[in-house]
Structure formats: structure tokens, C-alpha cells
Amino acid sequence: MSFMDFVALAGYALRLLGLLVFGVAIAWFTLTAYRQAGERWQLQIAIYLGLLFFAALLARLASAAGLGGFALGAGAGLLYWGLRKEEVSDEDD
């Protein structure tokens, strides 16, 4: 294994980890903005289509490691924050 092979492998690993973290952040932002949109269905559609178009753009332009990292991060983030219930406080006003 030459030095350039090691640098390429390290680059793929960093790209995977970077897009994994970015996918989690995008999932959090998407669900937060979607829930804050409320009754404005046009904004909800725009948020959803933005996430889909970004994923399609990554599928076309990114490497396999980058797309896989983004998909794993976004999928895990959407599942985590999408299935999480809002905590209701039991305090009386």
C-alpha cells in the first residue's frame, strides 16, 4: 500500500463521516422546518422536495461513500426525530 492509496482511503473515510453528520443535520432541519410550517402546505412541499432534490443531486455527483454516508445519516435522523414524541409538561399553569 503506497502513501497515495492511504491518502485516498483516508479521504473516502472522511467523506463518509462528513456526509453522515451532514445527513443527520439535514434530517433535523427538515423535520424542524416541516413541523414549524404548520398549515402552510406549500412550504411543507417545498421542504420535502428540497430534501429529495438534494439527495438526487448527491446520487448524481457524489461518490458511493458520500452518498451512502448521507443516506445513512439522513435516514437515521429522520427515523429518530420523526418517531420521537414531544414531551408534555405536567405542570399546572
CNS distance restraints for C-alpha pairs under 8 A (distance, minus, plus):
assign (resid   1 and name CA) (resid   5 and name CA) 6.10 0.50 0.50
assign (resid   1 and name CA) (resid   6 and name CA) 6.95 0.50 0.50
assign (resid   2 and name CA) (resid   6 and name CA) 6.48 0.50 0.50
assign (resid   3 and name CA) (resid   7 and name CA) 6.24 0.50 0.50
assign (resid   4 and name CA) (resid   8 and name CA) 6.08 0.50 0.50
assign (resid   5 and name CA) (resid   9 and name CA) 6.14 0.50 0.50
assign (resid   6 and name CA) (resid  10 and name CA) 6.11 0.50 0.50
assign (resid   7 and name CA) (resid  11 and name CA) 6.06 0.50 0.50
assign (resid   8 and name CA) (resid  12 and name CA) 6.28 0.50 0.50
assign (resid   9 and name CA) (resid  13 and name CA) 6.25 0.50 0.50
assign (resid  10 and name CA) (resid  14 and name CA) 6.12 0.50 0.50
assign (resid  11 and name CA) (resid  15 and name CA) 6.04 0.50 0.50
assign (resid  12 and name CA) (resid  16 and name CA) 6.10 0.50 0.50
assign (resid  12 and name CA) (resid  65 and name CA) 6.37 0.50 0.50
assign (resid  12 and name CA) (resid  66 and name CA) 7.76 0.50 0.50
assign (resid  13 and name CA) (resid  17 and name CA) 6.23 0.50 0.50
assign (resid  13 and name CA) (resid  65 and name CA) 7.66 0.50 0.50
assign (resid  14 and name CA) (resid  18 and name CA) 5.86 0.50 0.50
assign (resid  15 and name CA) (resid  19 and name CA) 6.07 0.50 0.50
assign (resid  15 and name CA) (resid  65 and name CA) 6.86 0.50 0.50
assign (resid  15 and name CA) (resid  66 and name CA) 5.65 0.50 0.50
assign (resid  15 and name CA) (resid  69 and name CA) 7.87 0.50 0.50
assign (resid  16 and name CA) (resid  20 and name CA) 6.02 0.50 0.50
assign (resid  16 and name CA) (resid  65 and name CA) 5.20 0.50 0.50
assign (resid  16 and name CA) (resid  66 and name CA) 5.01 0.50 0.50
assign (resid  16 and name CA) (resid  67 and name CA) 7.93 0.50 0.50
assign (resid  16 and name CA) (resid  68 and name CA) 7.20 0.50 0.50
assign (resid  16 and name CA) (resid  69 and name CA) 4.78 0.50 0.50
assign (resid  16 and name CA) (resid  70 and name CA) 7.62 0.50 0.50
assign (resid  17 and name CA) (resid  21 and name CA) 6.30 0.50 0.50
assign (resid  17 and name CA) (resid  69 and name CA) 6.47 0.50 0.50
assign (resid  18 and name CA) (resid  22 and name CA) 6.15 0.50 0.50
assign (resid  18 and name CA) (resid  69 and name CA) 7.69 0.50 0.50
assign (resid  19 and name CA) (resid  23 and name CA) 5.80 0.50 0.50
assign (resid  19 and name CA) (resid  66 and name CA) 5.86 0.50 0.50
assign (resid  19 and name CA) (resid  67 and name CA) 7.59 0.50 0.50
assign (resid  19 and name CA) (resid  69 and name CA) 5.24 0.50 0.50
assign (resid  19 and name CA) (resid  70 and name CA) 4.78 0.50 0.50
assign (resid  19 and name CA) (resid  73 and name CA) 7.43 0.50 0.50
assign (resid  20 and name CA) (resid  24 and name CA) 6.46 0.50 0.50
assign (resid  20 and name CA) (resid  66 and name CA) 7.94 0.50 0.50
assign (resid  20 and name CA) (resid  68 and name CA) 7.99 0.50 0.50
assign (resid  20 and name CA) (resid  69 and name CA) 4.29 0.50 0.50
assign (resid  20 and name CA) (resid  70 and name CA) 4.80 0.50 0.50
assign (resid  20 and name CA) (resid  71 and name CA) 7.47 0.50 0.50
assign (resid  20 and name CA) (resid  72 and name CA) 6.43 0.50 0.50
assign (resid  20 and name CA) (resid  73 and name CA) 4.48 0.50 0.50
assign (resid  20 and name CA) (resid  74 and name CA) 7.48 0.50 0.50
assign (resid  21 and name CA) (resid  25 and name CA) 6.33 0.50 0.50
assign (resid  21 and name CA) (resid  70 and name CA) 7.64 0.50 0.50
assign (resid  21 and name CA) (resid  73 and name CA) 6.23 0.50 0.50
assign (resid  22 and name CA) (resid  26 and name CA) 6.09 0.50 0.50
assign (resid  22 and name CA) (resid  70 and name CA) 6.72 0.50 0.50
assign (resid  22 and name CA) (resid  73 and name CA) 7.18 0.50 0.50
assign (resid  22 and name CA) (resid  74 and name CA) 7.94 0.50 0.50
assign (resid  23 and name CA) (resid  27 and name CA) 6.11 0.50 0.50
assign (resid  23 and name CA) (resid  69 and name CA) 7.38 0.50 0.50
assign (resid  23 and name CA) (resid  70 and name CA) 4.59 0.50 0.50
assign (resid  23 and name CA) (resid  71 and name CA) 6.72 0.50 0.50
assign (resid  23 and name CA) (resid  72 and name CA) 7.34 0.50 0.50
assign (resid  23 and name CA) (resid  73 and name CA) 4.37 0.50 0.50
assign (resid  23 and name CA) (resid  74 and name CA) 4.18 0.50 0.50
assign (resid  23 and name CA) (resid  75 and name CA) 7.83 0.50 0.50
assign (resid  23 and name CA) (resid  77 and name CA) 7.44 0.50 0.50
assign (resid  24 and name CA) (resid  28 and name CA) 6.26 0.50 0.50
assign (resid  24 and name CA) (resid  70 and name CA) 7.83 0.50 0.50
assign (resid  24 and name CA) (resid  73 and name CA) 4.61 0.50 0.50
assign (resid  24 and name CA) (resid  74 and name CA) 4.92 0.50 0.50
assign (resid  24 and name CA) (resid  75 and name CA) 7.82 0.50 0.50
assign (resid  24 and name CA) (resid  76 and name CA) 7.03 0.50 0.50
assign (resid  24 and name CA) (resid  77 and name CA) 4.86 0.50 0.50
assign (resid  24 and name CA) (resid  78 and name CA) 7.81 0.50 0.50
assign (resid  25 and name CA) (resid  29 and name CA) 6.16 0.50 0.50
assign (resid  25 and name CA) (resid  74 and name CA) 7.68 0.50 0.50
assign (resid  25 and name CA) (resid  77 and name CA) 7.65 0.50 0.50
assign (resid  26 and name CA) (resid  30 and name CA) 5.94 0.50 0.50
assign (resid  26 and name CA) (resid  51 and name CA) 7.93 0.50 0.50
assign (resid  26 and name CA) (resid  74 and name CA) 6.66 0.50 0.50
assign (resid  27 and name CA) (resid  31 and name CA) 6.21 0.50 0.50
assign (resid  27 and name CA) (resid  73 and name CA) 7.85 0.50 0.50
assign (resid  27 and name CA) (resid  74 and name CA) 5.09 0.50 0.50
assign (resid  27 and name CA) (resid  75 and name CA) 7.56 0.50 0.50
assign (resid  27 and name CA) (resid  77 and name CA) 5.20 0.50 0.50
assign (resid  27 and name CA) (resid  78 and name CA) 5.29 0.50 0.50
assign (resid  28 and name CA) (resid  32 and name CA) 6.05 0.50 0.50
assign (resid  28 and name CA) (resid  77 and name CA) 6.33 0.50 0.50
assign (resid  28 and name CA) (resid  78 and name CA) 7.06 0.50 0.50
assign (resid  28 and name CA) (resid  81 and name CA) 6.86 0.50 0.50
assign (resid  29 and name CA) (resid  33 and name CA) 5.96 0.50 0.50
assign (resid  30 and name CA) (resid  34 and name CA) 5.91 0.50 0.50
assign (resid  30 and name CA) (resid  47 and name CA) 6.52 0.50 0.50
assign (resid  30 and name CA) (resid  48 and name CA) 7.42 0.50 0.50
assign (resid  30 and name CA) (resid  51 and name CA) 7.41 0.50 0.50
assign (resid  31 and name CA) (resid  35 and name CA) 6.08 0.50 0.50
assign (resid  31 and name CA) (resid  78 and name CA) 7.28 0.50 0.50
assign (resid  31 and name CA) (resid  81 and name CA) 7.27 0.50 0.50
assign (resid  31 and name CA) (resid  82 and name CA) 7.06 0.50 0.50
assign (resid  32 and name CA) (resid  36 and name CA) 6.21 0.50 0.50
assign (resid  33 and name CA) (resid  37 and name CA) 6.14 0.50 0.50
assign (resid  33 and name CA) (resid  44 and name CA) 7.97 0.50 0.50
assign (resid  33 and name CA) (resid  47 and name CA) 7.45 0.50 0.50
assign (resid  34 and name CA) (resid  38 and name CA) 7.44 0.50 0.50
assign (resid  34 and name CA) (resid  43 and name CA) 7.73 0.50 0.50
assign (resid  34 and name CA) (resid  44 and name CA) 5.40 0.50 0.50
assign (resid  34 and name CA) (resid  47 and name CA) 6.69 0.50 0.50
assign (resid  34 and name CA) (resid  48 and name CA) 7.98 0.50 0.50
assign (resid  37 and name CA) (resid  41 and name CA) 7.47 0.50 0.50
assign (resid  37 and name CA) (resid  43 and name CA) 6.40 0.50 0.50
assign (resid  37 and name CA) (resid  44 and name CA) 6.31 0.50 0.50
assign (resid  40 and name CA) (resid  44 and name CA) 6.64 0.50 0.50
assign (resid  41 and name CA) (resid  45 and name CA) 6.16 0.50 0.50
assign (resid  42 and name CA) (resid  46 and name CA) 6.25 0.50 0.50
assign (resid  43 and name CA) (resid  47 and name CA) 6.16 0.50 0.50
assign (resid  44 and name CA) (resid  48 and name CA) 6.24 0.50 0.50
assign (resid  45 and name CA) (resid  49 and name CA) 6.03 0.50 0.50
assign (resid  46 and name CA) (resid  50 and name CA) 5.95 0.50 0.50
assign (resid  47 and name CA) (resid  51 and name CA) 6.45 0.50 0.50
assign (resid  48 and name CA) (resid  52 and name CA) 6.40 0.50 0.50
assign (resid  49 and name CA) (resid  53 and name CA) 5.95 0.50 0.50
assign (resid  50 and name CA) (resid  54 and name CA) 6.06 0.50 0.50
assign (resid  51 and name CA) (resid  55 and name CA) 6.24 0.50 0.50
assign (resid  52 and name CA) (resid  56 and name CA) 6.15 0.50 0.50
assign (resid  53 and name CA) (resid  57 and name CA) 6.04 0.50 0.50
assign (resid  54 and name CA) (resid  58 and name CA) 6.21 0.50 0.50
assign (resid  55 and name CA) (resid  59 and name CA) 6.16 0.50 0.50
assign (resid  55 and name CA) (resid  67 and name CA) 7.99 0.50 0.50
assign (resid  55 and name CA) (resid  71 and name CA) 7.94 0.50 0.50
assign (resid  56 and name CA) (resid  60 and name CA) 6.33 0.50 0.50
assign (resid  57 and name CA) (resid  61 and name CA) 6.10 0.50 0.50
assign (resid  57 and name CA) (resid  62 and name CA) 7.91 0.50 0.50
assign (resid  58 and name CA) (resid  62 and name CA) 4.97 0.50 0.50
assign (resid  58 and name CA) (resid  66 and name CA) 7.86 0.50 0.50
assign (resid  58 and name CA) (resid  67 and name CA) 6.08 0.50 0.50
assign (resid  59 and name CA) (resid  63 and name CA) 7.90 0.50 0.50
assign (resid  59 and name CA) (resid  67 and name CA) 6.06 0.50 0.50
assign (resid  62 and name CA) (resid  66 and name CA) 5.78 0.50 0.50
assign (resid  62 and name CA) (resid  67 and name CA) 6.04 0.50 0.50
assign (resid  63 and name CA) (resid  67 and name CA) 6.20 0.50 0.50
assign (resid  64 and name CA) (resid  68 and name CA) 5.93 0.50 0.50
assign (resid  65 and name CA) (resid  69 and name CA) 6.03 0.50 0.50
assign (resid  66 and name CA) (resid  70 and name CA) 6.17 0.50 0.50
assign (resid  67 and name CA) (resid  71 and name CA) 6.02 0.50 0.50
assign (resid  68 and name CA) (resid  72 and name CA) 6.05 0.50 0.50
assign (resid  69 and name CA) (resid  73 and name CA) 6.06 0.50 0.50
assign (resid  70 and name CA) (resid  74 and name CA) 5.88 0.50 0.50
assign (resid  71 and name CA) (resid  75 and name CA) 5.78 0.50 0.50
assign (resid  72 and name CA) (resid  76 and name CA) 5.98 0.50 0.50
assign (resid  73 and name CA) (resid  77 and name CA) 5.99 0.50 0.50
assign (resid  74 and name CA) (resid  78 and name CA) 5.94 0.50 0.50
assign (resid  75 and name CA) (resid  79 and name CA) 6.12 0.50 0.50
assign (resid  76 and name CA) (resid  80 and name CA) 6.00 0.50 0.50
assign (resid  77 and name CA) (resid  81 and name CA) 5.97 0.50 0.50
assign (resid  77 and name CA) (resid  82 and name CA) 7.77 0.50 0.50
assign (resid  78 and name CA) (resid  82 and name CA) 5.25 0.50 0.50
assign (resid  78 and name CA) (resid  83 and name CA) 7.99 0.50 0.50
assign (resid  79 and name CA) (resid  83 and name CA) 5.81 0.50 0.50
assign (resid  80 and name CA) (resid  84 and name CA) 6.16 0.50 0.50
